Each structure stands twice: as structure tokens, then as C-alpha cells.
């Protein structure tokens, strides 16, 4: 391409035909701009100012009993989804800038011809700037109160500790991100982050009511007639897609929360961490607020559309706070290394539906590492409602905006978009990992029970899950991952997750398998070469 450009510039020829004049001119202009852009990046690379990386991540999945048990006789589902990302970064003395654009699709879901509906899955995953306000190592900055003080503002990922409560949920092709401002302090080994987010649907002239998520343009009324969705409402629909007073909220793209059906209006977060030798201690406070709503209906198309109207003033406020400690004992070269993790988190205030909240979650685990092997047991407890819990109160712990796929089984039965038991969860698990030069293998076992007794059942057992996986590094930019999971569920699984019908109607064995290729090129990377003498 460069040779083509240089030849045309030197010759100065204008051999465009009248019919192709505009198209050819646009093509030449684009090629010249691309040429200049590549030259600029190549020059800037020497000063380590620019970064340009990408990602192509297709994943084929086979599901039969993934996330929920399926009825007897149900057929296996299979599909291929793909994430495509382009990441651009820039760094100056006191500023770091990042943009990540992504496209998420299932192969074949788009029309073969371009339509107005195409492109709805292309979005901006991240777009942020990190501005340095103070740095003791920088002699040009007079403010020296902290070792480093910076403000990161814009759309960004938020990951703390093991991503248990706050994480980017990278397993999902769309991932998770936050529109927020984050003030970051680093001083004498301490890390303090203070975050704030405030959500609105539009540039309004009055009020700050917020309607969560993306509302569908049309919805079926209670008679099954497709009608426009009323303003400021999230429609409620049943399994058949018809609006009903007792239905569930429906969205074009559901909120990126752990099974939550309502996105926050705003939040404030405080995270503090410090490492003492081989022990890290951290604390988290997270305050999120949810807009109040009222249940009502609208006459439309000869029927009714039921839903939640977010035109009520005020918010329901929830507090989550707790701490985590992760001491490490020994070393890999001697007896081996033992890593212990223990954490406790409490929730109070009111949940997103206005119920008085009093819930908690704790976890403890130990991993022994020696050579290429890592293994160890663990236990997680997430509180839930008792059969005697009043309908105006809730003891269900919500693991916020974390990564449930990482902790409670890769089959996503719990705290994922398909919901979680109102009675809470107990997870007894044992995890193993073998790591070699170019690959690693995992084998995990989970025993699931409800935290509280279930109505009409004398047992709390939900089932057992086994997760197997292998990840192979093909080259510097490419990994291949293969996984298989099996769930052996009890009748209680159907009861706990409030699936319709009788437990006898469902296949108690679930299967899930996937093959994922993760290609992450660094477009400015140059392989080192020997200097000729």
C-alpha cells in the first residue's frame, strides 16, 4: 500500500474516470490518512507514549442445563459468540488516557444485508483519562502531601481484590464497566480509592428520575398484542412474553449486575488496602442508591401493560461494608507456599425494592502451592431469607457487581442473570491447578446447599458441580481454552430457584462445554532481533 501511495504522489497522475472520481478520491485520502497514522504511531512508540492493542475472542458453547435445569426432553443448545476489541492508550508526564471500543455478537444473529438494526451491539467499553494531581517524584509539582494523587474519570473497569464484589466480569463477552470518577491516593504503602457515579437517561431539563437499563421499544400487552412501551416504565412480562402484574422486568439489554433487575442510580465507594510483608489487608465500603418506583398499568391496544414507573421521588439506599485478609506463609522453594484468604461483608439499609435489608457474606479458603501444583479447600456463605422472614424484610446478600462465574461454579447457577436462591447459598469447594510452561489444567469440585431451610423440604442440598478446564498458550498473543462442567442437582434446585412446575419435570443433570480462542495482538510490538556485527 505504501508503494502504491508513493508512486502516485511522485507521478502526480489523475487517471480517475468521471464515474469513479469520488470513490477513488475517498480511497486515496483514507490510504494517506492511514499511512500518516501508522508513521505517527511508529515514531511515538520510541517515546513509549502510545499503545495500540486488540482482541478477538470467539467462544463456542454447548449447553444443556447451563445456569438453570432444563425440562425433560429439552434439546441441547449450541452457538458461537465473539468479542472484538480495539484498545488505544496514550501516556504523557501527568496524564494517562485510554479508550476501548468493542463489538459483541453471536455468529449469525445479524442480517446478511445492512439494516438500521445492525450495529446495536457495537459500544464503547472504556473511555477514561487518569490525571496526576500530585507526585513526590515529580519536581515540577508543588503539591507534595501524598506520594501520588490522581483522578481517573470516565467509563472504566473497577476491580478490587479477587473481584468478589467489584470486578469487570470478563467471562461475559460484553464485560462490565462503570461511568464514574475515581480519586486514587497512594501514600507510604497505603492505597485509598474514592469513587462516585451518577446515572441519568438523558440531558433532562427537570428532575433526576432514572429508568434503569435499556427499555424495549415495544412490548406485548396482557392480550398478546404488540404495543409501544409506555414512557418511564420497565414492563413486566410472563414466560410467554405477555405483560402481567406478577411478571418479571424485561429489557433490550439487561443490566450488567449479578442477577439484579434494576441498575443503580448512583453510588459512592471507598476502598483501602495495605500490604504488610506477605499479608494484604483491605476494606471496602460501597453505598449504592436505587430509584423508587410504583407498580401500575397503562391501557394500550385494547389491553393493559403492567410495569414499574420510575417517576417517584427518592431512592432506596443500600450499604455494603467489610474487610479481607490474605496472608501467605512459606515459600515455593522450601516446604511450599500456603495462601489463606478470609473475608466478611455486611449489608444493611434497603434493597432495590425497598425492603429493609440485613444480610452478610463470609468466605475462607487455603491454597497450598508447591512446584507446578496448587490445591486447597474453601467455604463461602451468603445469607438468605428464612421461611419466617417477613415480606417487608430481606436477609439475601447480593454480591454487588462482582464475578460470580469465578467463585460459585462456571455453570452460573448462582448470582448470575438466571437468579439465585432466596434462601441464600453455602458452597463447599476444593480446587486444584497444574501449571506447566505453556499450559495449565484446573479441576474444581463444588457442593451447594441453601443457607436457610426451604419450605416443603427436609433438606438444604442443591447439588454438586465439577468444573474441568485446560488453557494452552499458542504464541505470545494467542491462548486456547477448553472447558467442561457437569451439575448433578437435587429436587431442591428447582424449588430454590423458583422454576415453574414440579421437580419431576426437570432433568437433574446439567452439562456445559466450551472452546475459546483468545487472540490479543499488540500492534506496536516488534520482535527483538540480533544486531549484526
C-alpha positions in Angstrom: 0.0 0.0 0.0 2.8 2.4 0.9 4.5 1.7 -2.5 1.2 2.5 -4.2 0.9 5.8 -2.4 4.5 6.9 -3.1 4.2 6.1 -6.8 1.1 8.1 -7.2 2.5 11.0 -5.2 5.6 11.1 -7.4 3.8 10.8 -10.7 1.0 13.2 -9.8 -1.3 11.4 -12.3 -5.0 12.0 -12.2 -6.4 9.0 -14.1 -9.8 8.8 -12.4 -12.8 8.2 -14.7 -15.7 10.5 -14.1 -17.9 7.7 -12.8 -15.3 6.6 -10.2 -13.9 10.0 -9.3 -15.5 10.5 -5.9 -14.9 6.9 -4.8 -11.3 6.8 -5.9 -10.5 10.2 -4.2 -12.0 9.0 -0.9 -10.0 5.8 -1.1 -6.7 7.7 -1.7 -7.5 10.1 1.1 -8.2 7.2 3.5 -5.0 5.5 2.5 -3.0 8.6 3.0 -4.5 9.2 6.5 -3.8 5.6 7.4 -0.3 5.9 6.2 0.3 9.1 8.3 -1.4 7.5 11.3 0.9 4.4 11.2 4.0 6.6 10.7 2.9 8.7 13.7 2.4 5.7 15.9 5.8 4.2 14.8 7.5 7.4 15.8 5.6 7.8 19.1 6.4 4.2 20.1 10.0 5.2 20.6 8.9 7.6 23.3 6.6 5.0 24.9 3.6 7.4 24.6 1.2 5.3 22.5 -0.2 1.8 22.8 -2.5 0.0 20.4 -3.8 -3.5 21.2 -6.7 -5.6 20.1 -8.7 -8.7 21.0 -10.6 -11.2 19.0 -12.3 -13.8 21.3 -14.7 -16.3 19.7 -16.2 -18.8 22.1 -18.3 -21.8 21.1 -20.6 -23.1 23.8 -22.7 -26.3 24.2 -25.4 -26.0 26.8 -27.9 -28.4 28.3 -28.7 -27.4 31.8 -26.5 -24.3 32.0 -27.5 -21.8 34.7 -30.9 -23.5 35.2 -32.1 -27.0 34.9 -34.0 -27.8 31.7 -37.2 -29.7 31.3 -37.1 -33.4 30.5 -36.6 -34.0 26.8 -35.1 -30.5 26.1 -32.7 -30.3 23.3 -29.0 -29.2 23.6 -28.2 -25.6 22.7 -25.1 -24.6 20.8 -23.8 -21.3 19.5 -20.6 -19.2 18.9 -20.3 -15.7 20.4 -17.4 -13.3 19.7 -15.9 -10.3 21.4 -13.9 -7.9 19.3 -12.0 -5.1 21.0 -9.6 -2.3 19.9 -7.7 -0.6 22.7 -5.9 2.7 22.4 -3.7 4.2 25.1 -1.7 7.4 25.5 0.7 8.4 28.3 2.2 11.8 29.0 4.1 13.0 32.1 0.9 13.7 34.1 -1.8 12.1 32.1 -2.8 8.6 31.1 -5.6 8.2 28.5 -7.4 5.0 27.4 -10.2 4.1 25.0 -11.6 0.6 24.4 -14.2 0.0 21.7 -15.9 -3.4 21.4 -18.3 -5.3 19.4 -20.1 -8.3 20.9 -22.2 -10.7 18.7 -23.4 -14.2 18.3 -22.3 -15.6 14.9 -25.3 -15.4 12.5 -27.5 -13.1 14.5 -27.2 -10.2 12.1 -28.9 -9.9 8.7 -26.7 -10.6 5.7 -27.6 -7.2 4.4 -27.1 -3.9 6.3 -30.1 -2.7 8.1 -30.8 0.1 10.7 -30.8 -2.6 13.4 -27.2 -3.6 12.7 -24.5 -2.2 14.9 -26.6 -2.2 18.0 -24.0 -4.4 19.7 -21.1 -2.1 19.0 -20.3 0.0 22.0 -17.6 1.9 23.9 -16.4 -0.4 26.7 -13.9 2.1 28.2 -13.1 5.7 27.7 -11.2 7.4 30.5 -8.4 9.8 31.5 -6.2 9.4 34.5 -4.8 12.8 35.6 -1.9 13.1 38.0 -2.6 15.7 40.7 0.4 15.1 42.9 3.6 13.0 42.7 6.5 13.4 45.1 8.9 12.1 42.4 7.9 14.9 40.1 9.8 18.1 41.0 7.6 20.2 38.8 4.5 19.6 41.0 4.5 21.7 44.2 1.8 19.7 46.0 3.7 17.0 48.0 1.2 15.8 50.6 0.9 12.3 49.1 3.3 10.0 47.3 0.8 10.0 44.4 -2.6 11.5 43.9 -4.6 11.1 40.7 -8.1 11.4 39.3 -9.4 8.8 36.8 -12.6 9.9 35.2 -14.9 8.4 32.5 -16.1 4.9 31.6 -13.8 2.4 33.2 -13.4 -1.1 34.7 -13.3 -1.4 38.5 -11.6 -4.4 40.0 -10.7 -4.8 43.7 -9.1 -7.8 45.5 -10.3 -11.0 43.9 -13.2 -9.3 42.1 -15.6 -10.9 44.5 -17.8 -7.8 44.9 -16.4 -5.4 42.3 -15.0 -6.7 39.1 -15.0 -6.5 35.3 -16.8 -9.8 34.8 -14.5 -10.6 31.9 -16.1 -14.1 31.3 -19.1 -12.4 29.7 -18.3 -11.2 26.2 -19.7 -7.7 27.0 -17.8 -7.4 30.3 -18.7 -4.8 32.9 -17.7 -1.2 33.2 -18.7 1.9 35.2 -19.3 5.5 34.2 -17.6 7.2 37.2 -14.9 9.3 38.8 -12.2 7.7 40.9 -9.9 9.6 43.2 -6.8 7.5 43.9 -4.3 8.1 46.7 -1.1 6.1 47.2 1.0 7.1 50.3 3.6 5.2 52.3 2.3 1.8 51.1 -1.4 2.6 51.6 -3.9 2.6 48.8 -7.1 4.7 49.1 -9.7 4.9 46.3 -12.8 7.0 46.5 -15.3 6.6 43.7 -18.6 8.2 42.6 -21.1 7.5 39.9 -24.3 9.3 38.9 -26.6 7.9 36.2 -29.2 9.6 34.0 -31.1 8.6 30.8 -30.9 11.9 29.0 -29.9 15.5 29.3 -33.0 16.5 31.2 -34.4 19.9 31.9 -36.2 18.9 35.2 -35.9 16.2 37.8 -33.3 13.4 38.1 -35.5 10.3 37.9 -33.6 7.4 36.4 -35.1 4.5 34.5 -32.6 1.6 34.7 -31.2 -0.3 31.7 -32.4 -0.3 28.1 -36.2 -0.4 27.7 -37.6 -2.3 24.7 -39.4 -0.1 22.1 -42.4 -2.4 22.0 -44.0 -4.9 24.4 -47.0 -7.3 24.3 -49.9 -6.2 26.4 -51.9 -8.7 28.5 -53.8 -9.9 25.4 -50.6 -10.6 23.5 -50.9 -7.5 21.2 -47.6 -5.7 20.4 -47.8 -2.1 21.5 -45.4 0.8 22.2 -43.8 0.7 25.6 -45.2 3.5 27.9 -42.7 6.2 28.9 -40.7 6.0 32.2 -41.7 2.3 32.6 -40.0 -1.0 32.7 -42.6 -3.5 31.5 -43.4 -6.7 33.5 -43.9 -9.9 31.4 -44.6 -13.6 31.9 -42.8 -16.5 30.4 -44.9 -16.1 27.2 -43.8 -12.5 26.8 -47.2 -11.0 27.7 -47.4 -8.2 30.2 -48.8 -9.3 33.6 -49.0 -7.7 37.0 -46.9 -10.5 38.6 -44.3 -10.7 35.7 -40.6 -10.0 35.6 -38.9 -6.9 34.3 -37.9 -7.1 30.6 -35.1 -5.2 28.9 -33.5 -4.9 25.5 -30.1 -5.4 27.2 -30.4 -6.4 30.9 -28.3 -4.5 33.4 -24.8 -5.9 34.0 -25.4 -6.9 37.6 -25.4 -10.2 39.4 -28.9 -11.2 38.6 -30.2 -7.8 39.6 -33.2 -6.4 37.7 -32.5 -2.8 38.4 -29.4 -0.7 37.8 -28.2 1.8 40.4 -29.0 5.5 40.1 -25.7 6.5 41.8 -23.0 5.0 44.1 -20.2 6.1 46.4 -17.3 3.7 47.1 -14.3 3.7 49.4 -11.5 1.1 49.2 -8.5 1.0 51.5 -5.6 -1.5 51.2 -2.1 -2.1 52.6 0.4 -4.9 52.4 2.4 -5.9 55.4 5.1 -8.3 54.3 3.3 -11.2 52.7 -0.1 -10.2 54.2 -2.5 -7.9 52.4 -5.4 -6.3 54.3 -8.2 -4.4 52.6 -11.5 -2.8 53.5 -14.4 -1.8 51.3 -17.4 0.5 51.7 -20.0 0.6 48.9 -23.1 2.7 49.0 -25.5 2.4 46.1 -28.9 4.0 45.6 -31.8 2.8 43.5 -34.6 4.9 42.2 -38.0 4.3 43.8 -40.8 3.0 41.6 -44.5 2.3 41.7 -46.4 -0.6 40.1 -49.1 0.5 37.7 -50.7 -0.3 34.3 -51.5 1.6 31.1 -54.3 0.9 28.7 -52.9 0.2 25.3 -54.0 -1.7 22.2 -57.2 -2.9 23.8 -55.4 -4.4 26.8 -53.1 -3.4 29.7 -49.3 -3.0 30.0 -48.1 -3.6 33.6 -44.8 -2.3 34.8 -42.6 -0.3 37.1 -42.9 3.5 36.8 -39.8 5.4 37.9 -41.5 8.8 38.4 -41.4 8.6 42.2 -39.1 10.9 44.1 -36.4 9.5 46.4 -34.1 6.4 46.4 -33.7 3.1 48.3 -30.2 3.1 49.8 -28.0 0.1 50.4 -24.7 -0.1 52.3 -22.1 -2.9 51.9 -19.0 -2.9 54.1 -16.4 -5.4 55.2 -12.8 -6.4 55.1 -10.5 -9.1 53.6 -7.2 -10.5 54.7 -4.9 -12.6 52.6 -1.7 -13.8 54.4 0.9 -16.0 52.7 3.1 -18.4 54.6 6.2 -20.2 53.5 7.8 -20.0 50.1 7.8 -22.1 46.8 11.4 -23.1 47.1 11.1 -24.7 50.5 8.2 -26.6 52.0 5.8 -24.8 49.7 3.6 -21.8 49.9 0.2 -21.6 51.7 -2.1 -18.7 50.8 -5.0 -18.1 53.1 -8.0 -15.8 52.3 -10.7 -14.7 54.8 -13.3 -12.0 54.3 -16.6 -10.8 55.9 -19.1 -8.3 54.4 -22.3 -7.0 55.7 -25.3 -5.3 54.0 -27.9 -3.0 55.6 -30.3 -0.3 54.6 -32.9 -1.2 52.0 -32.7 -3.3 48.8 -33.7 -2.1 45.3 -37.3 -3.0 46.0 -37.4 -1.0 49.3 -37.3 -4.0 51.7 -35.4 -3.5 54.9 -32.0 -5.3 54.5 -29.9 -7.2 56.9 -27.5 -9.7 55.2 -24.0 -10.9 55.3 -21.4 -12.9 53.4 -18.2 -14.6 54.5 -15.5 -16.7 52.9 -12.5 -18.6 53.9 -10.1 -20.7 51.8 -6.5 -22.0 51.8 -4.3 -22.9 48.8 -1.1 -24.9 49.0 1.4 -24.4 46.2 4.5 -26.5 45.5 6.2 -26.7 42.2 3.6 -26.9 39.4 0.7 -27.9 41.7 -1.8 -25.7 43.6 -4.7 -27.1 45.6 -6.9 -26.4 48.5 -10.4 -26.2 50.1 -12.7 -23.3 50.8 -16.2 -22.4 52.0 -18.5 -19.5 51.1 -21.6 -18.4 52.9 -24.2 -16.0 51.5 -27.1 -15.3 53.8 -30.7 -15.7 52.7 -34.3 -15.5 53.8 -35.8 -17.8 56.3 -39.3 -19.2 55.8 -40.4 -16.9 58.6 -38.8 -13.7 57.2 -41.5 -11.0 56.8 -42.2 -10.0 53.2 -41.2 -6.4 54.1 -37.6 -7.5 55.0 -34.8 -9.3 53.3 -31.8 -11.2 54.5 -30.5 -12.0 51.0 -26.9 -10.9 50.4 -26.3 -9.5 47.0 -22.6 -9.8 45.8 -22.8 -6.4 44.2 -21.1 -6.1 40.8 -18.5 -8.9 41.1 -17.6 -12.0 39.2 -19.9 -14.9 40.3 -18.6 -17.1 37.4 -15.2 -17.2 39.2 -16.5 -18.4 42.5 -19.8 -20.3 42.5 -19.2 -22.7 39.6 -18.6 -22.0 35.9 -22.2 -23.2 35.1 -23.5 -19.9 36.6 -26.4 -21.3 38.6 -26.0 -18.7 41.4 -25.9 -14.9 41.5 -26.0 -14.7 37.7 -28.7 -13.4 35.4 -30.9 -16.5 35.9 -31.3 -15.6 39.6 -30.2 -17.1 42.9 -32.0 -18.9 45.8 -33.9 -16.6 48.2 -32.7 -18.9 50.9 -29.0 -18.0 50.3 -26.1 -20.2 49.5 -23.4 -22.4 51.1 -20.6 -23.5 48.8 -18.1 -26.2 50.0 -15.4 -26.4 47.3 -12.0 -27.9 46.6 -9.9 -26.5 43.7 -6.8 -27.9 42.0 -4.5 -26.5 39.3 -1.4 -27.8 37.5 0.8 -25.3 35.7 3.4 -26.2 33.0 5.4 -24.0 30.7 2.7 -23.4 28.0 -0.5 -24.6 29.6 -2.4 -25.1 32.9 -5.2 -27.5 33.9 -7.8 -27.0 36.5 -10.2 -29.4 38.3 -12.7 -27.9 40.8 -15.5 -29.5 42.9 -18.5 -27.7 44.5 -21.1 -28.9 46.9 -24.0 -26.5 47.1 -26.6 -26.1 49.8 -29.1 -23.3 50.7 -28.1 -21.2 53.7 -31.6 -21.5 55.2 -34.2 -24.2 55.2 -36.6 -24.5 52.3 -40.3 -24.6 52.6 -41.8 -28.1 51.9 -38.3 -29.8 52.1 -36.4 -31.5 54.8 -33.0 -31.0 53.1 -30.9 -28.0 52.1 -28.8 -29.8 49.5 -28.9 -28.3 46.0 -26.4 -30.4 44.1 -22.8 -31.0 43.1 -20.8 -29.4 40.3 -17.4 -30.5 38.7 -15.5 -28.0 36.5 -12.7 -29.1 34.3 -10.5 -26.8 32.1 -7.3 -26.5 30.2 -5.6 -23.4 28.9 -2.8 -23.6 26.3 -0.6 -20.7 25.2 -0.2 -21.0 21.4 2.0 -17.9 21.0 2.7 -14.5 22.5 -0.7 -13.2 21.6 -2.9 -16.3 21.5 -4.4 -18.7 24.0 -6.8 -21.6 23.5 -9.1 -22.7 26.4 -11.3 -25.8 26.6 -13.7 -26.5 29.4 -16.4 -28.9 30.5 -18.7 -28.8 33.6 -21.4 -31.1 34.9 -24.1 -30.4 37.5 -25.8 -33.2 39.5 -28.7 -31.4 41.0 -31.3 -32.3 43.7 -35.0 -31.6 43.5 -34.3 -28.7 45.8 -32.6 -26.8 42.9 -36.0 -26.4 41.2 -37.6 -25.3 44.4 -34.8 -22.9 45.5 -34.7 -21.2 42.1 -38.4 -20.9 41.8 -38.6 -22.7 38.5 -42.2 -23.4 37.3 -43.7 -26.8 37.6 -42.7 -29.8 39.6 -39.1 -31.0 40.2 -40.1 -34.3 38.4 -40.5 -32.2 35.2 -36.8 -31.4 35.1 -33.6 -33.2 34.0 -31.4 -33.1 37.2 -28.1 -33.5 35.2 -26.8 -30.4 33.5 -23.9 -30.2 31.0 -21.8 -27.3 29.8 -18.8 -27.2 27.4 -16.9 -24.5 25.6 -13.9 -23.8 23.4 -12.5 -20.3 23.4 -9.7 -18.8 21.4 -8.3 -15.6 22.8 -6.2 -13.5 20.4 -4.8 -10.3 21.9 -2.3 -8.7 19.5 0.0 -5.7 20.3 0.1 -3.8 17.0 3.2 -1.9 18.0 5.2 -4.8 19.3 8.4 -5.5 17.4 10.2 -8.8 17.9 13.8 -8.2 19.1 16.4 -9.1 16.6 20.1 -9.7 16.9 22.4 -6.8 15.9 24.8 -7.8 13.1 28.4 -7.2 14.0 
